[in-house]
Structures are given as C-alpha cells and as structure tokens.
Amino acid sequence: MTFVQERRRFLGAAMGALGATFSTQAGSATEPGAVAPGSIQSALGRLDELVADIRARTGVPGLAVAVVQGPNKLYAKGFGVRNVRTREPVDADSVFQLASMSKSVGATAVAREVGLGHVAWNQPMRELLPWFELSDPTASRLVTIGDLYAHRSGLPDHIGDRLEDMGYGQRQVLERLRHVALEGFRTRYAYTNFGLTAAGVGVAGAAGVEWATLSEQAIYRPLGMSRTSSRFDDFLKRDNRVSAHQRLNGEWAVNTIRMPDAQAPAASVTSSVNDMARWLSMLLGEGALGGQRVVDAAALAAALSPQIESVPASGGRSASFYGFGFNVGVTSAGRRTMGHSGAFTLGAATAFKVVPSTGLAMVVLTNGNPIGVPEILCAQFFDLVEYGAIQRDYGALSEPFFAALNAPEGSLVGVSRPAAPVPAQSLVAYAGTYRNDYHGPVQVAVTGDALLMTIWPAPLKLPLTHWDGNVFTFTLENENAFPGTISKATFAADRVTLEYYDKEGMGTFVR
C-alpha cells in the first residue's frame, strides 16, 4: 500500500482503521454489561493529566474536550490557545472546524428527514438530483442516498477532492464524477467526500432549502446548538473561533483556514464542544434529548448500523464497518461503538467516540493538522473506563498513519535531479492547451526561457522546471498536497501526464 493510499484510508476511517489497530482482540458476541463501579469518575479524574501529557508531547496549539453520560455533561474544558500569535485561550465555547466529523452530524439531519417521511435511505438519487450521474448507467439508476452515505457507490477514494482544489464549485465537481470509472458498486468501501455531498445536496433539495439551512432546521436549532453552523461565513464571524495551524519542522504556525463549502455535507460543520455535547447526548438518547424527539429512532439506528465493511478483521482484531456517515464496530472488550474522525491537513483534527453500553460519549476538537491527538485521547479515556488502565501505547501505534497523512506526495520527493539530464526540446514544442474531460483544460506557455502551466478554473499558475528529457516538475501546497509535494509533468507528442492528478489514471491531458 502506498503512502497516498494509506493517507486516504485513514481519512476515510480513522476511527475504524485506527480503532481496529488499537483493538487487542476480537469483540465478543455478547456485549458486556455495566463498567466497574467508580471507573467513570476515575477516568474523568485522569483527563486533565492525559491532556497535559499529550500537549507536552505534541505541542498542539489548542484543543477542547467534552464527555457526556446520557443527557448529562460530565466534562467540558478548553486548553491552549486559539492562535499561537494572538494567544487567546481556548474554552468549551470556542468554535472549531469539525472537518469529516461533519459527515456524522449531517447524517443525523438526513435521518431526521427520513423519519419525517420526506426521503428514505434507500431512495434513488435519480429522484432527487436528476442531473447527477455515474459512469455506469445501471449504478446511476440504482444508487441511493444510503449508498453514498455508506461510501459503497463504487466511486474511488476521495474522488473530486482535487477538482475542488483546482477551483471547481460544488455542482461542477459533482457533474464531472460521471467521467470516473466505478470500482465495485455496492461491493467495495471507498471513502468519498463528494459522493456523500451529492446525497446531502439531494436531501436538502427535497426539503426545498440549501444544506446549511436544512442542518440548522433539523439539528442545530432543535438541540440548542447556537454556536454550530454548516456555513463557512458563519465560522469567520464567530468571536471565539480558533485559527488553523500546521506543524512543519517541529514548529506550529498559523495557516490558511480551509474553506470547505463545496463539500458542505461532508466537511463544513463548525462547532464547540459544549454544542457537540448536546448532539452526543441526543445520539445516546436514540434521537431524543430532554424529552424532545429530534430524530426518529429507527432512522437513526439505520445510520448507526453496519452497512459495509471498511476495515477487514486481521490478527485477532475484529472488523470495522461504516454505517450511514458513522464508523461502527466493537471495542476490544466487545462493546458496540461508533465514531468518526475529521482531518484538514491545513490545520484541524477532530474525533468523537460513543460507547452506548457505558452510557458515555466523548468529543475532542483541535486546531492543528492531524497528528493523532483526538484519537489517542478517546482511546485512552475509554480504556480507563473499560479496564481501569491504558492498554497500549496509542501514540506509537498511530504514528505510521499520521506520518503518511502529513507526508509530501510525488515519486520524485527526496530524489536528486540527474547529474547529466537529457536536454528538453525547444520549449515552444510543449506549448499549447491540453484538455481532459474530468479535470478540464491546462495551458502551457513559454515565458522567457521557461514554461508556465496554468490550471483552470482558479486559475492556478505553476512554473515548470526541467528534470530530464520531456519530464518537467511543479510543486503544490493545498489541502491535499502537503508542503514539499512534487509532481512530474511528462510530455509525449500531443499530450502531457500530470502525476499529481493521475491517481485514478485520469491525469493525461491531450492537445
């Protein structure tokens, strides 16, 4: 498995893939009963210590933690700073980007619509978004809301994400998915932001509103989540919001904030741990909070049920599964669990975990690029609840995942340029407009004694540096390209293949 594949696998199932890694044995067929008396209070008493330890080891600028038991909030605190330059403190009302935790939050909004009879998990997308098509006509006709929320549509891992980085808007990305070859309709798990986004957009359309409004009406307002939104502009207006940070060469620095509106149902929620505590209590209440029914219990139960295997069983560890917007599985003690991680490499890392048989749920939000902090804290806390002691070195176990996630991409990373490279052709031989049905056009022009490539629609202007023969290179930094990423641009007659955009074999542009 390449590091890119590992990175994508992590992003798709961090609480599943890491949960399986963290497990010590397969879960039992019969879920255990109540935890040992006093274990919850003991675990809560260790949380400040655990946070202090992981902050000392990682230097993560800021984080917030909340723990609920049923409808009761047992713990809610902020630590560190919202911004390493301005030094404002984090508290339990500080607003963070949830990144892919948004999928779980959004799935509860869809479940509410299902419970009201407005849509169904098995409803074909064709009835909601007639213009949304997949490359296979049969799959296009049959694919449902549930297929897309369970990542079993056949769309490849993270397809569409790089189109967003190129500057395409939501509908433009969704319409271009029709050019993508499917990889196992309903037989294979492959995590996609834009596949799930299509489903959310379709559900919102059926309600006659945009996604952010649907989320507010269905979940945030009924639960009293006043500091929660699915609009990026709302996040920017918060008086107590965190900044994004990225760690490079061991130092944390303020970074560009990720603007995820194009994939709003998949990644756009911003919230505080105080607000998320209310949402977690609703999950533990099977759709109800404070005597108020917010989400139909059966519709929610479907979302929290295994829909497709995401991580196979291995080495005595139980398999992990994906529901509708939730990772689901069992702990090493055989307790049913659900959760999700969120990750923006530009500077956000989040996770929540629910273990219904304990009555407990936990959420951890951070303002640094993902290095394992939320997942490790969740694993440590629930170990203390279940066993009275932390069972494994979760930092060491998770390190390979996060090393891959935060690594630059490209086959030439760390490679020295040939000492005697083959000369390029006359630069004018490479100039022209090259087209690609999926990615759109790129233009290569001669500027002085060099080549400049322009990628639309942003536009993004990228100098090309000669490497060897007809191979040139360019560098990128964005949400999907960690600093240090290098891509080849390989010219051949009337075409150029851009390595960075060729992950699914669709990176060749023809002149």
C-alpha positions as CSV (number, residue, x, y, z in Angstrom):
1,M,0.0,0.0,0.0
2,T,1.4,3.4,-1.0
3,F,1.5,6.3,1.5
4,V,-1.2,8.1,-0.6
5,Q,-3.5,5.0,-0.3
6,E,-2.7,4.8,3.4
7,R,-3.5,8.5,3.8
8,R,-6.8,8.2,2.1
9,R,-7.7,5.1,4.1
10,F,-7.0,7.0,7.3
11,L,-9.1,9.9,6.3
12,G,-12.0,7.6,5.4
13,A,-12.0,5.5,8.5
14,A,-9.7,6.9,11.2
15,M,-11.9,5.7,14.0
16,G,-12.4,2.5,12.1
17,A,-8.9,1.9,10.8
18,L,-7.2,3.2,14.0
19,G,-9.9,1.6,16.1
20,A,-9.0,-1.8,14.6
21,T,-5.3,-1.1,15.1
22,F,-6.0,-0.2,18.7
23,S,-8.0,-3.3,19.5
24,T,-6.3,-6.1,21.3
25,Q,-8.8,-8.9,20.4
26,A,-12.0,-9.5,18.5
27,G,-15.1,-8.4,20.3
28,S,-17.4,-11.0,22.0
29,A,-20.7,-12.0,20.5
30,T,-22.5,-10.8,23.7
31,E,-21.9,-7.2,24.7
32,P,-20.7,-6.8,28.3
33,G,-22.8,-5.1,30.9
34,A,-22.0,-2.1,33.1
35,V,-18.5,-1.0,33.7
36,A,-16.8,-1.4,37.1
37,P,-18.1,0.9,39.8
38,G,-16.1,4.1,40.1
39,S,-14.4,3.6,36.7
40,I,-16.1,6.5,35.0
41,Q,-15.2,9.0,37.8
42,S,-11.7,7.7,37.9
43,A,-11.3,8.1,34.1
44,L,-12.7,11.6,34.3
45,G,-10.2,12.4,37.1
46,R,-7.4,11.5,34.8
47,L,-8.5,13.6,31.8
48,D,-6.6,16.8,32.7
49,E,-3.5,14.7,33.1
50,L,-3.9,13.0,29.8
51,V,-4.5,16.3,28.0
52,A,-1.4,17.9,29.7
53,D,0.7,14.9,28.7
54,I,-0.3,14.9,25.0
55,R,0.0,18.7,24.8
56,A,3.5,18.4,26.2
57,R,4.5,15.7,23.7
58,T,2.9,17.3,20.6
59,G,2.7,21.0,21.3
60,V,-0.7,21.1,19.7
61,P,-1.8,24.8,20.0
62,G,-5.3,24.3,21.2
63,L,-7.9,21.7,22.0
64,A,-11.3,21.2,23.7
65,V,-12.8,18.1,25.2
66,A,-16.2,17.1,26.3
67,V,-17.6,13.9,27.9
68,V,-21.3,13.1,28.3
69,Q,-23.2,10.3,30.1
70,G,-26.6,10.1,28.7
71,P,-28.2,13.6,28.9
72,N,-25.6,14.8,31.4
73,K,-22.4,16.7,30.6
74,L,-19.7,15.4,32.8
75,Y,-16.7,17.3,31.5
76,A,-16.2,20.2,29.1
77,K,-12.9,22.2,29.0
78,G,-10.6,24.1,26.7
79,F,-6.8,24.0,26.7
80,G,-4.1,26.0,25.0
81,V,-4.7,28.9,22.6
82,R,-6.9,29.7,19.6
83,N,-4.0,31.3,17.8
84,V,-0.3,31.0,18.5
85,R,0.3,34.6,17.6
86,T,-2.5,36.3,19.5
87,R,-2.6,33.8,22.4
88,E,-6.4,34.0,23.1
89,P,-7.3,31.0,25.3
90,V,-9.5,28.1,24.2
91,D,-12.6,27.4,26.2
92,A,-15.6,25.0,25.9
93,D,-17.4,27.5,23.7
94,S,-14.5,28.0,21.3
95,V,-15.6,27.1,17.7
96,F,-13.5,24.6,15.7
97,Q,-13.8,23.2,12.2
98,L,-15.1,19.6,12.5
99,A,-13.9,18.5,9.1
100,S,-15.1,15.0,8.3
101,M,-16.9,14.7,11.7
102,S,-19.4,16.7,9.7
103,K,-20.5,13.5,7.9
104,S,-21.9,12.1,11.2
105,V,-23.6,15.3,12.2
106,G,-25.1,15.6,8.7
107,A,-26.2,12.0,8.7
108,T,-28.4,12.9,11.7
109,A,-30.0,15.7,9.7
110,V,-30.7,13.2,6.9
111,A,-32.1,10.7,9.5
112,R,-34.5,13.3,10.7
113,E,-35.7,13.8,7.1
114,V,-36.0,10.0,6.8
115,G,-38.0,9.8,10.0
116,L,-40.4,12.5,8.8
117,G,-41.0,10.6,5.6
118,H,-39.5,13.2,3.3
119,V,-36.8,10.9,1.9
120,A,-35.6,7.3,2.5
121,W,-32.2,5.9,3.0
122,N,-32.9,3.6,0.0
123,Q,-34.3,6.3,-2.2
124,P,-32.6,6.5,-5.7
125,M,-30.6,9.7,-6.2
126,R,-32.2,10.0,-9.6
127,E,-35.4,11.0,-7.9
128,L,-33.6,13.8,-6.0
129,L,-30.9,15.0,-8.4
130,P,-31.8,14.0,-12.0
131,W,-28.6,15.6,-13.3
132,F,-26.3,13.6,-11.0
133,E,-24.9,10.7,-13.0
134,L,-22.3,7.9,-12.5
135,S,-20.3,6.4,-15.4
136,D,-22.2,3.1,-15.2
137,P,-25.8,3.5,-16.4
138,T,-27.1,0.8,-14.1
139,A,-25.3,2.2,-11.0
140,S,-26.5,5.7,-12.0
141,R,-30.1,4.4,-12.0
142,L,-29.9,2.5,-8.8
143,V,-27.5,4.5,-6.5
144,T,-29.3,5.6,-3.3
145,I,-28.8,8.2,-0.5
146,G,-27.7,5.3,1.6
147,D,-25.1,4.0,-0.9
148,L,-23.5,7.4,-1.0
149,Y,-23.6,7.9,2.8
150,A,-22.1,4.4,3.3
151,H,-19.3,5.0,0.7
152,R,-20.4,2.0,-1.4
153,S,-21.3,3.8,-4.7
154,G,-18.2,2.5,-6.5
155,L,-16.7,6.0,-6.7
156,P,-12.9,5.8,-6.0
157,D,-11.4,7.1,-2.7
158,H,-11.6,10.9,-2.3
159,I,-12.6,11.4,-5.9
160,G,-13.4,15.0,-6.7
161,D,-11.2,16.5,-3.9
162,R,-8.5,17.7,-6.3
163,L,-11.1,19.2,-8.5
164,E,-12.2,21.4,-5.6
165,D,-8.5,22.4,-5.0
166,M,-8.4,23.4,-8.7
167,G,-11.2,25.9,-8.1
168,Y,-14.3,24.0,-9.3
169,G,-17.5,24.6,-7.4
170,Q,-19.8,22.0,-5.9
171,R,-22.1,21.4,-8.9
172,Q,-19.1,21.4,-11.3
173,V,-17.4,18.7,-9.3
174,L,-20.5,16.6,-8.9
175,E,-21.2,16.8,-12.7
176,R,-17.7,15.7,-13.5
177,L,-18.0,12.5,-11.5
178,R,-19.8,10.9,-14.5
179,H,-16.4,10.6,-16.2
180,V,-15.0,8.4,-13.4
181,A,-14.8,4.6,-13.8
182,L,-16.5,2.9,-10.8
183,E,-14.8,0.3,-8.7
184,G,-17.3,-2.1,-7.3
185,F,-20.9,-0.7,-7.0
186,R,-22.2,-1.8,-3.6
187,T,-19.4,-4.3,-3.1
188,R,-16.5,-2.1,-2.0
189,Y,-16.0,0.6,0.6
190,A,-14.2,3.7,-0.8
191,Y,-14.5,7.0,1.1
192,T,-15.7,9.9,-0.9
193,N,-16.4,13.5,0.2
194,F,-18.2,14.4,-2.9
195,G,-20.3,11.2,-3.2
196,L,-21.7,11.9,0.2
197,T,-22.1,15.5,-0.7
198,A,-24.3,14.6,-3.6
199,A,-26.6,12.7,-1.3
200,G,-26.8,15.6,1.2
201,V,-27.5,18.1,-1.5
202,G,-30.2,15.9,-2.9
203,V,-31.9,15.6,0.6
204,A,-31.7,19.3,1.1
205,G,-33.2,19.9,-2.4
206,A,-36.1,17.6,-1.5
207,A,-36.7,19.9,1.5
208,G,-36.5,23.0,-0.7
209,V,-33.6,24.5,1.1
210,E,-29.8,24.6,0.9
211,W,-27.8,22.1,3.0
212,A,-26.7,24.6,5.7
213,T,-30.3,25.7,6.3
214,L,-31.5,22.1,6.5
215,S,-28.8,21.2,9.1
216,E,-29.8,24.2,11.1
217,Q,-33.5,23.5,11.0
218,A,-33.2,19.7,11.5
219,I,-30.5,19.5,14.2
220,Y,-28.8,22.7,15.4
221,R,-31.9,24.7,16.4
222,P,-33.9,21.9,18.0
223,L,-30.8,20.9,20.1
224,G,-30.0,24.4,21.1
225,M,-26.6,24.3,19.3
226,S,-26.3,28.1,19.0
227,R,-22.6,28.1,18.1
228,T,-22.9,25.5,15.3
229,S,-23.2,26.1,11.6
230,S,-22.6,24.5,8.2
231,R,-21.7,27.8,6.6
232,F,-18.0,28.9,6.4
233,D,-19.0,32.6,6.6
234,D,-20.7,31.9,10.0
235,F,-17.5,30.4,11.3
236,L,-15.5,33.5,10.2
237,K,-17.9,35.7,12.1
238,R,-17.6,33.9,15.4
239,D,-16.0,36.0,18.1
240,N,-14.4,32.9,19.8
241,R,-13.1,30.8,16.9
242,V,-9.8,29.1,16.5
243,S,-7.2,29.5,13.8
244,A,-5.8,26.7,11.7
245,H,-2.2,25.6,12.4
246,Q,0.2,23.3,10.7
247,R,3.3,21.8,12.2
248,L,6.4,21.9,10.0
249,N,9.9,21.0,11.2
250,G,8.6,20.7,14.7
251,E,7.1,24.2,14.9
252,W,3.4,25.1,14.9
253,A,2.5,28.1,12.7
254,V,-0.8,29.8,11.8
255,N,-2.0,28.5,8.5
256,T,-4.7,29.2,5.8
257,I,-8.1,28.2,7.0
258,R,-9.7,25.6,4.9
259,M,-12.9,26.7,3.2
260,P,-15.0,23.5,2.7
261,D,-18.3,24.9,1.4
262,A,-18.1,22.9,-1.9
263,Q,-18.4,19.7,0.1
264,A,-20.6,21.1,2.8
265,P,-22.5,17.9,3.8
266,A,-19.2,16.1,4.2
267,A,-16.9,18.7,5.8
268,S,-18.4,22.1,6.6
269,V,-19.7,21.9,10.2
270,T,-18.1,24.3,12.8
271,S,-19.0,23.9,16.4
272,S,-17.9,23.9,20.1
273,V,-17.6,21.0,22.5
274,N,-20.4,22.4,24.5
275,D,-22.7,22.2,21.4
276,M,-21.3,18.8,20.4
277,A,-22.1,17.5,23.9
278,R,-25.8,18.1,23.2
279,W,-25.6,16.3,19.9
280,L,-23.8,13.4,21.6
281,S,-26.4,13.2,24.3
282,M,-29.0,13.0,21.5
283,L,-27.2,10.0,20.0
284,L,-27.1,8.3,23.3
285,G,-30.8,9.1,23.7
286,E,-31.5,7.3,20.4
287,G,-32.7,10.6,18.8
288,A,-34.2,12.3,21.8
289,L,-32.9,14.9,24.3
290,G,-34.6,16.4,27.3
291,G,-37.8,14.6,26.5
292,Q,-37.8,16.1,23.0
293,R,-37.8,13.7,20.0
294,V,-35.4,15.3,17.5
295,V,-34.6,12.3,15.2
296,D,-36.7,9.2,14.6
297,A,-35.1,6.3,16.5
298,A,-35.4,3.8,13.6
299,A,-34.0,6.2,11.0
300,L,-31.1,7.0,13.3
301,A,-30.5,3.3,14.2
302,A,-30.0,2.6,10.5
303,A,-27.3,5.2,10.3
304,L,-25.6,3.7,13.3
305,S,-25.8,0.1,11.9
306,P,-23.0,-1.6,9.8
307,Q,-23.7,-1.1,6.1
308,I,-20.4,-2.1,4.6
309,E,-17.1,-3.4,5.9
310,S,-14.4,-0.7,5.9
311,V,-11.5,-2.4,7.6
312,P,-11.3,-6.3,7.4
313,A,-10.6,-8.4,10.5
314,S,-7.0,-9.2,10.9
315,G,-4.6,-10.6,13.5
316,G,-7.3,-11.3,16.1
317,R,-8.8,-7.9,15.7
318,S,-12.5,-7.5,14.8
319,A,-13.5,-5.9,11.5
320,S,-14.7,-2.3,11.4
321,F,-17.7,-1.1,9.4
322,Y,-19.3,2.0,8.1
323,G,-22.9,2.9,8.6
324,F,-24.5,6.0,7.1
325,G,-21.9,8.7,8.0
326,F,-20.6,6.8,11.0
327,N,-17.8,4.4,11.7
328,V,-19.2,1.5,13.7
329,G,-17.6,-1.5,15.3
330,V,-16.7,-3.0,18.7
331,T,-14.1,-2.2,21.3
332,S,-11.6,-4.8,22.4
333,A,-14.0,-5.7,25.2
334,G,-16.8,-6.4,22.8
335,R,-18.7,-3.2,23.3
336,R,-20.5,-1.6,20.4
337,T,-19.0,1.7,19.4
338,M,-19.5,4.4,16.8
339,G,-17.5,7.5,16.0
340,H,-15.6,9.5,13.3
341,S,-12.5,11.5,12.9
342,G,-12.1,14.7,11.0
343,A,-8.9,16.0,9.4
344,F,-7.8,19.1,7.4
345,T,-4.1,18.9,6.7
346,L,-4.2,22.7,6.6
347,G,-5.0,22.7,10.3
348,A,-7.8,20.8,12.0
349,A,-8.1,17.4,13.7
350,T,-11.2,16.1,15.5
351,A,-12.8,12.9,16.7
352,F,-15.7,11.6,18.7
353,K,-16.5,8.2,20.1
354,V,-19.7,6.8,21.5
355,V,-19.9,3.5,23.5
356,P,-23.6,3.1,24.3
357,S,-23.3,0.3,26.8
358,T,-21.3,2.6,29.1
359,G,-23.7,5.5,28.5
360,L,-20.7,7.6,27.5
361,A,-19.6,9.7,24.6
362,M,-16.6,11.9,24.1
363,V,-15.5,14.5,21.6
364,V,-12.1,16.1,21.1
365,L,-11.5,19.1,18.8
366,T,-8.1,20.6,17.9
367,N,-6.8,23.4,15.8
368,G,-3.7,21.7,14.4
369,N,-3.1,19.4,11.4
370,P,-3.9,15.8,12.3
371,I,-1.2,14.1,14.3
372,G,-3.4,11.7,16.4
373,V,-4.3,13.9,19.4
374,P,-8.1,13.4,19.3
375,E,-8.0,9.6,18.5
376,I,-5.4,9.0,21.2
377,L,-7.3,10.8,23.9
378,C,-10.5,9.0,23.0
379,A,-8.8,5.6,23.1
380,Q,-7.0,6.4,26.4
381,F,-10.2,7.6,28.1
382,F,-12.3,4.6,27.2
383,D,-9.5,2.2,28.2
384,L,-9.6,3.8,31.6
385,V,-13.4,3.3,31.7
386,E,-13.4,-0.3,30.5
387,Y,-10.2,-1.6,32.1
388,G,-9.1,0.9,34.7
389,A,-5.7,1.3,32.8
390,I,-4.5,2.4,29.4
391,Q,-3.9,-0.8,27.5
392,R,-1.5,0.3,24.7
393,D,0.9,3.0,23.5
394,Y,-1.6,4.6,21.1
395,G,0.9,7.3,20.1
396,A,3.3,4.7,18.7
397,L,0.5,2.7,17.1
398,S,-0.9,5.6,15.3
399,E,2.4,7.2,14.2
400,P,2.5,5.4,10.8
401,F,-1.0,6.6,9.9
402,F,-0.2,10.2,10.6
403,A,3.3,10.1,9.1
404,A,1.6,9.1,5.8
405,L,-1.1,11.8,6.2
406,N,1.4,14.6,6.7
407,A,3.9,13.5,4.0
408,P,4.6,15.3,0.8
409,E,3.5,13.4,-2.3
410,G,5.2,12.5,-5.6
411,S,7.7,9.9,-6.9
412,L,10.5,12.5,-7.1
413,V,10.2,13.6,-3.4
414,G,13.7,13.1,-2.0
415,V,15.2,12.2,-5.4
416,S,18.2,14.1,-6.8
417,R,17.9,15.6,-10.3
418,P,20.0,13.6,-12.8
419,A,23.6,14.8,-12.9
420,A,23.5,14.9,-16.7
421,P,19.8,15.2,-17.7
422,V,18.7,14.7,-21.3
423,P,18.0,18.1,-22.8
424,A,14.5,19.2,-23.3
425,Q,13.1,20.0,-26.8
426,S,12.6,23.6,-27.8
427,L,10.2,25.0,-25.2
428,V,7.7,26.0,-27.9
429,A,7.2,22.3,-28.7
430,Y,5.5,21.9,-25.4
431,A,3.3,25.0,-25.6
432,G,-0.5,24.8,-26.1
433,T,-3.8,24.0,-24.5
434,Y,-4.3,20.4,-23.3
435,R,-7.7,19.1,-22.5
436,N,-9.1,16.5,-20.1
437,D,-12.8,15.6,-19.7
438,Y,-12.6,15.2,-16.0
439,H,-10.0,17.8,-15.0
440,G,-10.7,20.4,-17.7
441,P,-8.1,22.3,-19.6
442,V,-4.5,23.2,-18.8
443,Q,-2.4,25.7,-20.7
444,V,1.3,25.5,-21.2
445,A,3.0,28.7,-22.3
446,V,6.6,29.9,-22.9
447,T,7.5,32.8,-20.6
448,G,11.0,34.0,-21.2
449,D,13.3,31.0,-21.0
450,A,10.8,28.8,-19.0
451,L,7.4,27.1,-19.2
452,L,4.4,28.2,-17.2
453,M,1.4,25.9,-16.7
454,T,-2.0,27.4,-15.9
455,I,-4.6,25.1,-14.4
456,W,-8.2,26.2,-14.6
457,P,-10.6,27.4,-13.3
458,A,-8.9,29.1,-10.4
459,P,-6.6,29.8,-12.3
460,L,-3.5,28.3,-10.8
461,K,-0.2,29.3,-12.4
462,L,2.6,26.8,-11.9
463,P,6.2,27.2,-13.2
464,L,7.5,24.0,-14.8
465,T,11.1,23.1,-14.0
466,H,13.0,20.8,-16.4
467,W,14.0,17.5,-14.9
468,D,15.1,15.1,-17.6
469,G,14.2,14.8,-21.3
470,N,10.5,15.5,-21.7
471,V,9.9,15.4,-17.9
472,F,9.3,18.6,-16.0
473,T,8.3,19.2,-12.4
474,F,6.0,21.5,-10.4
475,T,5.2,22.0,-6.7
476,L,1.9,22.3,-5.0
477,E,0.7,23.2,-1.5
478,N,-3.0,22.8,-0.7
479,E,-5.4,20.7,1.4
480,N,-4.4,17.6,-0.5
481,A,-0.8,18.5,-1.2
482,F,1.3,18.7,2.0
483,P,4.3,21.1,1.8
484,G,7.1,19.5,-0.2
485,T,4.8,17.8,-2.7
486,I,6.4,17.5,-6.2
487,S,4.7,16.4,-9.3
488,K,6.1,15.3,-12.7
489,A,4.7,16.7,-15.9
490,T,5.6,14.2,-18.6
491,F,5.2,15.3,-22.2
492,A,4.7,12.9,-25.1
493,A,3.8,14.1,-28.6
494,D,0.3,15.7,-28.2
495,R,-0.2,15.0,-24.5
496,V,1.1,15.7,-21.0
497,T,0.5,13.5,-18.0
498,L,0.4,15.3,-14.6
499,E,1.4,12.8,-11.9
500,Y,-0.4,14.6,-9.1
501,Y,-3.7,14.4,-11.0
502,D,-3.2,10.9,-12.2
503,K,-4.2,8.9,-9.1
504,E,-7.2,7.3,-10.8
505,G,-5.5,7.1,-14.2
506,M,-7.2,10.3,-15.4
507,G,-4.2,12.6,-15.4
508,T,-3.4,12.7,-19.1
509,F,-4.3,15.9,-21.0
510,V,-4.4,16.0,-24.8
511,R,-3.5,18.9,-27.0
